[in-house]
Amino acid sequence: MKFYLGTTSKLKLSAVEEVLKNYVTDYEILAFNSPSGVPITPWNEEIIKGARNRAENLRKKFLDNDGVYLGLESGLVERFGSVYEETWCVIIFREKEFSAYSSGLRLPSEIVEKIRQGIPHSDIMDEISRKFNSSPKDTWGLYTKFKLTRKCEIKEAFRNALVMMLTCEQASII
């Protein structure tokens, strides 16, 4: 089974491979840069839109009817009066879409306050990451003192969408 991954990120590639090892016996991952079409820090619906755009762009480019087209996008979501970071995954397989997301990690209030003051989330993360000598993209790691990492978030979103794809293809529950 060929998985067309809409990013060349080594972190996302590694996360996808770790999940696939647990659920699929014969697979190949082909990673390509696929534009998300959303801002650097997507908010709310922009997150799933970015994941969908990545998957759809690959589907249009490769036209492999048996291919699995995979888009991953992380961003910020406002729910219940708080802001959370989560990752969305969209899989397109045989003209069907399977989407799922990770659990959300609540942003610390001081970071939300800076965002509300107009400071871009990416700038805030750049500043924090310098203190920890870490990647500014590992937001979950920085927020949790590395008890959780961004890789956990990515794996969770992909696993959830993949399981839906695999189980929906095997049998209908309706």
N, C-alpha and C positions, 0 to 999 in steps of 0.2 A: 504494500500500500504506500503510495507516494503522498507525503504531507508537504504542501507548498506553504512555507512560513513567510509571512509578510514583514520580515525584518531580518537584518543581519546581526542583530545584537547577540553577542556571545552568551550573555546571561539568559535571554529568552530561549535561545537555541538549546542551551544546557537544561533549562527547566522543562522544555517540551520533551527532550530526549529522556529525561528521568521519569516523566509520567508515562511516556509510550512504553518503556520497558516493562511497566506493570500491567499494561492492558492490551498490547498488540505484539504479536510474535514476529511478524515480518513487515518491516517498514523502512522507508527511506525519507530523510528530511532534506528538502531543498529550500535553502534560505535565500530570499531576495529582498531588496529594499523596495518596499511598497508604501507609497505615501498615504498618510492617514487623512489628510485634508482637514485636520482640526488644529486648534492652537497648541502650543507646546505644553500647556497645562489645561487639558480639557475639563469642562465642568458638566455635571449632570448628563443629559442625553448626548452630549458631544463625545463621551467616552465610548458608548456602544457604536455611535456613528463612525468614529475613527477605526475601531476594530472591524466593523463591517466594510468600510472603504478599503482597508488593507486586504481583506479576504477577496472582496469583489474585484479589485484591480488585478489580482493574481489570476482569478478565474477567467477574466476577459483576455488576459495575456496568454495563458497556456492552453485553455480549452481542452483539458484532459478530463473526460467524462468520469473517469474512475479516480481522479485526484481529490485530495482533501485539502481545501483552501482554508488557511488559518490566519486570523487576525487577532492581535492582542493589543490592548490599549489601557494604560493606567491614567487615572485622573481623580478629580475631587468631586464629591457628591454632598449636597446639603440634605440632611434628613433629621427630622425631629429636633430642629434647633441646633444641630451640630454639623460639623464638616468632617467627612471621612475620606480616606483614600482607598480606592479599590481598583481592581483590574477587571476588564471585561474581555471575554473571548468570543469570537464569532467563527464558527466553522461552516463552510458551505461544502456540501457533499451531495452529489447527484441531485442538484437543483433544490435541495432542502437546506434550510438554515437552522443551526443549533447554536444557541447563545447561552452563556452563563457568566457569572461573575464570582469574584472572591469575596470573602468576608471583608468588611470594612474596618479600617483602623482609624479611630478618632484622632484628629489632629489636635495637638496641644493648643490650648486657648491663646497662648502668646503668639503662635504662628498664625492662627486665624485672625487675630487682631492686626498683625502686620499686613496680611492679605487685604483686609478691609480698609487699611490705610493706603492701598494702592501699590504695595510692593509685590512684584511678581513672585509666585511660589518658587520658581526656579532660582531666583536671586537669593531668596531666604535659604534654600537648601544648599546653594553654593557656599554661603557664609558658614552655615553649620558644619558642612562636610570638611571645611578647612580645619576646624577645631579637632575633628576626629580622624583626620587624614584618611577619609573614605570617599567613595563615589557619592556625588550629590543626588544621583538617581536612586540610591538605596534608601529611600525615604522611610520605609518600615524599619530598617536597621537603625537609622538615626533616631527615629521617634522612640524606639524601644531599647536603646542601648544594645542593639544587635541580639536581643532575645528572639526576635523574628526578623526576617529579611524580605526584601522585595522578591526574591526567588520563591519564597513560600506563597506569596500573593499570586504570582504568575502561575505557579504549578496548580494552585487551587482552582483558579479560573479555567485553565485549560482542562484539568481533570474533569471538572463539572460538565463542560461542554462535550468533551470526548465521550464520557459515559452516556450522556444523552444520545449522541450520535450512534454509538455502538448498540445500545439497547433498543433504540427506535428502529434500527436496521434489522435487528434480529427478530423482534416480535412486537406486535402492537398490543398495548394494554387496554385498548378501548374495544 
